[in-house]
Amino acid sequence: MKIEVDFSKELGKIKPVHGVGQPPFYGTDFSMFHYLEEAGIPFSRLHDVGGFLGGGRYVDVPNLFRDFDADPADPASYDFVFTDLLVTALVENGVEPFFRLGVSIENECTRKAYRLDPPGDNLKWARICEGIIRHYTQGWADGFHYPIRYWEIWNEPDNYEEVLENQMWRGTKEQFYALYGVASRYLKERFPHLKIGGYGSCGFYAACGKKEAVAEAASSPRMEYFLTFFEGFLAYVKENDCPLDFFSWHSYDGVQANLFYAAYARRRLDEEGFTHTEHTLNEWNCEVNMRGTSRHGAVTAAMLLAMQNSSLDSAMFYDARYGVSVYGSLFHPLTAGPFPAYYSFLGFGQLYRLGRQVAAASDREDVYVVAAREDREGDLGGRKMGYVMIANLSGEDIPLEVVLEEGRKAAQETCRITECRVMDQTRVWETCALPGMLTQDMVLCIQVEGVFLM
């Protein structure tokens, strides 16, 4: 197969699709955040950090404002201590918090639910959120002036139609629409410069016509309810002129199915007039059952590359936590060392740092490629740095030819490979010569130096 890259043809910016969910911390130990900084992780979504290892101390509205009867205008009503530590550690490592306003999932809600009921007073809940936002962005209550742009109202209120089974929202869809309407209008009026949105949809599996959907999501009343909820939400927001700066949704499906869902979400938003609404896939993880393997590293890399060429504005992987979790897929829960999938984020981070996507093509749709060049003159006497990332999901070993810049072969001096890193079934992020064979589940990252004509 042939990979062709033309560094002279810019396509736009590399998008921040390599965000993560819960960051890797334990208690108040944030020492693993250096991994996020090294990979240039743009966002960490703060959902599901409030329970278990969080110990009821972090992020969730009931953790930050423990007595709903208290006064939202009084700084003494809030408990910011632990969330301050977490948010500050992220910012210091170059990661922007993507702040979810709501509660963590309660997986055992059928036994007893603690915090899933709709707020007793939607406007008061919005005023509490105002205090949280003011604390982290305007210095209120001995707070900070952090550039946190995204404020997400709730998470997966559509989890189940039967309220007693719903692990995220023990109310009707109409009750959620009303909460979103009150809170979004209130917060946008007070923070017009910030992005207010929601709602962390469970996803669009049922829209896929059963093609490539995961087994439990192929078709069921529950999956159909996700779509019913989504359509009702769009109608409510449109009819009531609610702010919707971004729409967030989730998927745990395969790469091609996720591209279908992204196109579906973008199309429906546009059709309803939300053409300026960003959309973010802020929970995803392909083949999570394969975590820790070269296969999971490859499918993660392929997903990152595929999202760059989709309609998505951003994305966040679920998740980067360290410890007990079936979803924690970037770090080994016993050794704390990186899993192969972490290096997929590290490689994509190189593309993101360079900034400008350039033309790159693979002659097989199951081999994914994205390339980038730096957005300024380098320190190399007029020469610039470029980067190419390739992921092979074909299931085969394929002879490989890489052609760089207007048909000139990589071996020529005009465009020189300075480093090549590989992940495959025997190597993890090792330096190598450019291979002549792209083996099954291989991820290849190629650093290039050249005089890239415009």
Order of alpha helices (4+ residues) and beta strands (2+ residues): beta-beta-alpha-beta-alpha-alpha-beta-alpha-beta-alpha-beta-alpha-beta-alpha-beta-alpha-beta-alpha-beta-beta-beta-beta-beta-beta-beta-beta-beta
